[in-house]
């Protein structure tokens, strides 16, 4: 019956795709153009998490909002690594949206919004550019990801002040991974 029946929560639910989880388990996970590969902590089986798998899982869970699979670099990552994370995240956005269209054709449309995830580390220019790239795609909403991953909190606040207002105001916006009361 999906998440709503399982939890008996009749209100909206959002699911994450696994990009942050891959970041937090980076020692056990390998990133490639295709997606992430890792070994199960239960039986050691090799598993793959791709944009298509992320879309399929979130659709089957019945989430009201599904997040695209993204690459979340650590706060101390250098410019090349952050730029690469944006490039791969954009490529994965296209694959995620294609998987959604295929599922809609095969199973019929589902009332599920999908959000793109803006990356860019603490580089305001890169974040603004990545936000523009994702805004060109048919996402129902946009999220700011890659915060609270080791960067100084003051730096996060400075970047948010420059970037948050630049997201498409016609779409819902979501700040991922930030939940301390003082940040809110």
NORQUI-V86003 format. One record per helix or strand of 3 or more residues. SS is the DSSP state (h for helix, s for strand). FROM is the first residue (numbers start at 1). LEN is the number of residues. If there is no record, write none. Layout:
BEGIN
ss=SS from=FROM len=LEN
ss=SS from=FROM len=LEN
END
This chain:
BEGIN
ss=h from=2 len=6
ss=h from=19 len=6
ss=h from=26 len=3
ss=s from=29 len=3
ss=s from=35 len=5
ss=s from=46 len=5
ss=h from=51 len=11
ss=s from=65 len=3
ss=h from=79 len=29
ss=s from=113 len=6
ss=h from=124 len=12
ss=s from=141 len=4
ss=h from=153 len=14
ss=s from=172 len=4
END
